Amino acid sequence: MKNYLSVLLATSFVFVSSLSASVETGAKAPDFTLTDTVGATHSLSDFAGKYVVLEWTNRYCPFVMKHYGEGDMQALQKSMTEDGVVWLQIVSSAEGKQGYVTPAEGEALRESEGMHSTAMLLDPSGAVGRQYGARTTPHMFLIDPEGTLLYQGAIDSIKSARQSDIAKAKNYVKAAYASAKAGEPIEDATTVPYGCSVKY
């Protein structure tokens, strides 16, 4: 099992520091429309006037498992959605690729993992993922009530798949939201995302 995990990590981990973002931080976040796991459609423009988090995810990625295994991501989702934030998980895995889910599988996953996102959106064509330049799972984006992209990049400051590192790391999404709400500049508005490659 240990060797398998080592191979998985070696083949899944990606660095994207040499790649430029598809959407500039501080620019208008592109609108999109996707269907969720219960068949409802959601457009980014539907949530004008609210903060929105976009979270690219893949249930089989060790780096995603790191944040969901002990409930850390769920707790952050709950805290932020209870504060009025719209949290949209996006699955851009293509059919037949790792992480792809049908609507029923995605909804079952949300229930079994106790997720507190507003919705899980399905992007099997990868169109929205490419539109935003989503390269890893997780890859995080924070959009303000005016539709401006305030933050994009990693979930936190420690690039590992170890759950024990979460408590020691700076959570960039939480910090960006706190700064934005306080009317203060975001210290780390763009960071290098880490994780598994999005399986387009």
N, C-alpha and C positions, 0 to 999 in steps of 0.2 A: 504493500500500500504506500509506503514511504517513497519507494522508487517511482511508482506510478505518479504520485503527487509531484515529485521533482520534475518528471518529464512534462507533466501537464503545465506546471508553472513555467518551465523553460519555453514551452511552445506557445503559451498563452500571453505571457507578459509582453507588453509593448511600451516602447518609449516613443513619444511623439514631439520631442523638443525641437526637432528640425522641421516640423510641419507647421504651416501657418493656419490660423483659424479661418473657417469659412465665413464666420460672422464676427465682426470686430466688437470687442467690448466697448460699450458706450453708444453703439449703433442701435437702430430699431431692430427688434427681434422679428424675424420673418414669420408671417402668419402661416398656419397650416391647419388641415382638418384630418382627423383620424378617428377610427372607430374603436371603442373600448371592448372589454371582455364580456359585457352584457348587451352589446349591439348598439349602444348609444354613440352618436357622433359628437366630437368636441373640436372646436376651433380655438386657437389661441386667442383670437379676438373676442371670443365669448367671455373671457375673463378680464377684460379691460377694467381698470380700477382696482385690481388686486395684484399682489405679488404672486408670481408663479415660479415654481421649481420644476425643471425638467431633469429627469433622472434616467439615463440609459442603463438598461439592466439585462442580465443574462443569468438565469437561475443556476447554471452549471459552472459559472466562473468562480474560481477560488477567492477572488478579490471581492466579488459580490457576497459570497458565502461569509466572508470575514465580517461584513457589516450586518448581515441578517441572522447569522447563527445564534447570537446571544441577545438579539432584539435591539441592537443599537440603532440601526436604520429605522426600524419601526417606531422607536421612541422619538427619534428626530422628526419623522413624518407626523406623528401624533401631536407633538409639541407645536410644530409650525402650522399644521392644518387647524388646530384648535385656536390658533392666533389669527386665523383668516386667510392663510396662505393656501393657494391651489397647488397641489403636488401631483404632477403627472409622470408616472413611470412610462417609459417608451421601450418597446421590444422591437429592434430592427433586424433581428436574425431572420434570414431568408428561410423559406420552407425547405426542409431537408438539412439545414445547418444547425449547429449546436445552439440551444437556447430558444429555438422556434417554439411557439405555443399556439394552439388553437384558442379560440375564445373560451371554450369550456375549461381547457387546461390552465389558462391564465387566471380565470376566476377561482378555480379550485386552489391554485397556488396562493392567491391573495388571501383566501380564507385559512388555508392550512398554516401559512406563515404569519398570520396576524398582522398583515400590512395595513397601514393607515394612510395610504395615498388616496388622493381624490379619485383617481382612475388609473388603470393600466391600459395604455394605448398600443395598438398593434400596427406595426410599420413593416410588414414583410417585404415590401418592394425596396425598402431602404431609402425611399425618396426624402423623408423628413430627416433621417439620420445624416444623409449626405448634405442636405440643405444646411444643417447646423455644423457639419464637420465633426459629428460624433465619432470618436475613434476607439474608445475604450468602454468597458463596463467595470465599474461605474464611470460615467462622464456626466458632470453636473453643470447646470445653467440656472441662473437666477435672473428673473425679469421683473422690472418694477411696474407699478400700476399704470404708468404712461406707456409701457411697452418697450422700454429701453433695456438692453441686455447689460445687467450690472456686474455679473460674475460668470466666468466659465473656467472649467478645469477639473482638478481632482476634488474628491470628497474631503480629503484631509492631507496633512503634511507628512505622513510617514508612509512611504511606498512599500508596503509589505502585504502579505496575505495572513498575517498573524493577528488574531482578534485582540491579543494582549497589548498590541500597540495602539489601539484606539484611544484608550484613556490618556496616553501620553501625547497624542497628536493634536494639532490645531485643526478643528473642523472648519474648513473654509466657507462652507455654505452657511452654517450657523453664524459665523463671524460676519460674513458679508451682509446677511439679513439684519443682524443687530446694528451694524453701522448704518445701513440704509435707513432703518426705522428711526435712528437717532439723528439723522441728517448729517452724518459724518462721512468723510471720504472712506472708501473701502481700501484697506491696506493692501490686500492681495486680490486685485480684481481679475487677474488672469494668471492661472497656474498651469503647470504641465499635468494633464490627466495621466493616471496610471491604471493598469488593470489588464483585462483580456481584450483582444481586438474585437471590434464589433463584427459579427459574422454575416456580412452582406452577401 
